[in-house]
Amino acid sequence: MIRISVLYPSAEGSTFDHDYYRDSHIPLVQKTWNPVKVEIDKGVNGPNIAACHIFLESMDAMQAAMGLPGTADVMADVANYTNIAPVMQVSEVVS
């Protein structure tokens, strides 16, 4: 199982629309990439204002998802909910 964690670091002047993220962006991600599951974190205390964890079956599935035509729409949609440059972490889930 592969997990893509997308982190949104908090900084002075940063904006993040949690409602748009939950109600519009994540459904776009799900429709485009068809992940096994998606988890959304709303930062309470720590360095990130938000995070998302996208679970895919394998590295091959992740690479296929990133190559889909709709991936450009997913990336372009970021400007609709935040001015933060997302930080991505790709991990193999080992337990």
Phi and psi in degrees as GROMACS dihedral restraints (atoms count N, CA, C in turn):
[ dihedral_restraints ]
;  ai    aj    ak    al  type     phi  dphi    fc
    3     4     5     6     1  -112.1    20    10
    4     5     6     7     1   136.6    20    10
    6     7     8     9     1  -119.0    20    10
    7     8     9    10     1   125.3    20    10
    9    10    11    12     1   -99.5    20    10
   10    11    12    13     1   116.3    20    10
   12    13    14    15     1  -101.6    20    10
   13    14    15    16     1   125.1    20    10
   15    16    17    18     1  -111.6    20    10
   16    17    18    19     1   115.5    20    10
   18    19    20    21     1  -109.5    20    10
   19    20    21    22     1   142.0    20    10
   21    22    23    24     1  -119.6    20    10
   22    23    24    25     1    93.4    20    10
   24    25    26    27     1   -63.2    20    10
   25    26    27    28     1   138.2    20    10
   27    28    29    30     1   -80.6    20    10
   28    29    30    31     1   137.2    20    10
   30    31    32    33     1  -152.2    20    10
   31    32    33    34     1   159.0    20    10
   33    34    35    36     1   -58.6    20    10
   34    35    36    37     1   131.2    20    10
   36    37    38    39     1    86.0    20    10
   37    38    39    40     1    -1.8    20    10
   39    40    41    42     1   -77.2    20    10
   40    41    42    43     1   147.4    20    10
   42    43    44    45     1  -126.4    20    10
   43    44    45    46     1   149.1    20    10
   45    46    47    48     1  -155.2    20    10
   46    47    48    49     1   122.1    20    10
   48    49    50    51     1   -96.5    20    10
   49    50    51    52     1    95.7    20    10
   51    52    53    54     1   -62.7    20    10
   52    53    54    55     1   -36.2    20    10
   54    55    56    57     1   -65.4    20    10
   55    56    57    58     1   -46.3    20    10
   57    58    59    60     1   -62.2    20    10
   58    59    60    61     1   -42.0    20    10
   60    61    62    63     1   -58.0    20    10
   61    62    63    64     1   -49.8    20    10
   63    64    65    66     1   -69.0    20    10
   64    65    66    67     1   -44.3    20    10
   66    67    68    69     1   -88.5    20    10
   67    68    69    70     1   -22.4    20    10
   69    70    71    72     1  -123.1    20    10
   70    71    72    73     1   -50.9    20    10
   72    73    74    75     1   -68.6    20    10
   73    74    75    76     1   -49.5    20    10
   75    76    77    78     1   -63.3    20    10
   76    77    78    79     1   -40.9    20    10
   78    79    80    81     1   -59.7    20    10
   79    80    81    82     1   -33.8    20    10
   81    82    83    84     1   -65.2    20    10
   82    83    84    85     1   -42.6    20    10
   84    85    86    87     1   -59.6    20    10
   85    86    87    88     1   -46.9    20    10
   87    88    89    90     1   -64.2    20    10
   88    89    90    91     1   -42.0    20    10
   90    91    92    93     1   -65.8    20    10
   91    92    93    94     1   -40.3    20    10
   93    94    95    96     1   -75.6    20    10
   94    95    96    97     1   -46.6    20    10
   96    97    98    99     1  -102.8    20    10
   97    98    99   100     1   -15.5    20    10
   99   100   101   102     1    49.7    20    10
  100   101   102   103     1    55.8    20    10
  102   103   104   105     1   -71.0    20    10
  103   104   105   106     1   163.7    20    10
  105   106   107   108     1   -63.4    20    10
  106   107   108   109     1   -43.9    20    10
  108   109   110   111     1  -161.8    20    10
  109   110   111   112     1   161.4    20    10
  111   112   113   114     1  -134.4    20    10
  112   113   114   115     1   134.9    20    10
  114   115   116   117     1  -120.3    20    10
  115   116   117   118     1   139.0    20    10
  117   118   119   120     1  -116.7    20    10
  118   119   120   121     1   131.8    20    10
  120   121   122   123     1  -111.4    20    10
  121   122   123   124     1   134.6    20    10
  123   124   125   126     1  -106.5    20    10
  124   125   126   127     1   113.2    20    10
  126   127   128   129     1   -59.2    20    10
  127   128   129   130     1   133.1    20    10
  129   130   131   132     1  -109.3    20    10
  130   131   132   133     1   -43.5    20    10
  132   133   134   135     1  -150.7    20    10
  133   134   135   136     1   128.0    20    10
  135   136   137   138     1   136.5    20    10
  136   137   138   139     1  -170.9    20    10
  138   139   140   141     1   -81.5    20    10
  139   140   141   142     1   -10.5    20    10
  141   142   143   144     1  -116.3    20    10
  142   143   144   145     1   137.4    20    10
  144   145   146   147     1   -78.5    20    10
  145   146   147   148     1   -25.5    20    10
  147   148   149   150     1  -162.8    20    10
  148   149   150   151     1   164.0    20    10
  150   151   152   153     1  -155.5    20    10
  151   152   153   154     1   157.5    20    10
  153   154   155   156     1  -137.8    20    10
  154   155   156   157     1   140.8    20    10
  156   157   158   159     1  -123.5    20    10
  157   158   159   160     1   117.3    20    10
  159   160   161   162     1  -110.2    20    10
  160   161   162   163     1   121.6    20    10
  162   163   164   165     1  -103.8    20    10
  163   164   165   166     1   127.4    20    10
  165   166   167   168     1  -125.9    20    10
  166   167   168   169     1   155.1    20    10
  168   169   170   171     1   -58.5    20    10
  169   170   171   172     1   -39.2    20    10
  171   172   173   174     1  -159.6    20    10
  172   173   174   175     1   171.5    20    10
  174   175   176   177     1   -63.1    20    10
  175   176   177   178     1   -37.3    20    10
  177   178   179   180     1   -61.2    20    10
  178   179   180   181     1   -41.8    20    10
  180   181   182   183     1   -64.2    20    10
  181   182   183   184     1   -39.1    20    10
  183   184   185   186     1   -65.5    20    10
  184   185   186   187     1   -46.0    20    10
  186   187   188   189     1   -63.9    20    10
  187   188   189   190     1   -37.8    20    10
  189   190   191   192     1   -64.8    20    10
  190   191   192   193     1   -43.6    20    10
  192   193   194   195     1   -60.9    20    10
  193   194   195   196     1   -43.7    20    10
  195   196   197   198     1   -64.9    20    10
  196   197   198   199     1   -23.8    20    10
  198   199   200   201     1   -89.1    20    10
  199   200   201   202     1    -3.5    20    10
  201   202   203   204     1   -70.3    20    10
  202   203   204   205     1   147.0    20    10
  204   205   206   207     1   -57.1    20    10
  205   206   207   208     1   -34.6    20    10
  207   208   209   210     1   -70.3    20    10
  208   209   210   211     1   -12.6    20    10
  210   211   212   213     1   -61.5    20    10
  211   212   213   214     1   -35.3    20    10
  213   214   215   216     1   -61.4    20    10
  214   215   216   217     1   -37.5    20    10
  216   217   218   219     1   -67.4    20    10
  217   218   219   220     1   -39.6    20    10
  219   220   221   222     1   -60.3    20    10
  220   221   222   223     1   -47.9    20    10
  222   223   224   225     1   -66.2    20    10
  223   224   225   226     1   -40.9    20    10
  225   226   227   228     1   -66.4    20    10
  226   227   228   229     1   -27.1    20    10
  228   229   230   231     1   -70.5    20    10
  229   230   231   232     1   -17.7    20    10
  231   232   233   234     1   -53.9    20    10
  232   233   234   235     1   -39.8    20    10
  234   235   236   237     1   -62.9    20    10
  235   236   237   238     1   -17.4    20    10
  237   238   239   240     1   -79.5    20    10
  238   239   240   241     1   -13.9    20    10
  240   241   242   243     1  -130.0    20    10
  241   242   243   244     1   -10.2    20    10
  243   244   245   246     1  -157.1    20    10
  244   245   246   247     1   157.5    20    10
  246   247   248   249     1  -107.3    20    10
  247   248   249   250     1    12.3    20    10
  249   250   251   252     1   -90.4    20    10
  250   251   252   253     1   135.8    20    10
  252   253   254   255     1   -78.3    20    10
  253   254   255   256     1   114.6    20    10
  255   256   257   258     1   -66.4    20    10
  256   257   258   259     1   149.3    20    10
  258   259   260   261     1  -111.4    20    10
  259   260   261   262     1   128.0    20    10
  261   262   263   264     1  -108.6    20    10
  262   263   264   265     1   140.8    20    10
  264   265   266   267     1  -127.6    20    10
  265   266   267   268     1   124.2    20    10
  267   268   269   270     1  -104.6    20    10
  268   269   270   271     1   127.9    20    10
  270   271   272   273     1  -133.2    20    10
  271   272   273   274     1   150.8    20    10
  273   274   275   276     1   -92.9    20    10
  274   275   276   277     1   124.7    20    10
  276   277   278   279     1   -79.1    20    10
  277   278   279   280     1   119.6    20    10
  279   280   281   282     1  -107.0    20    10
  280   281   282   283     1    -7.6    20    10
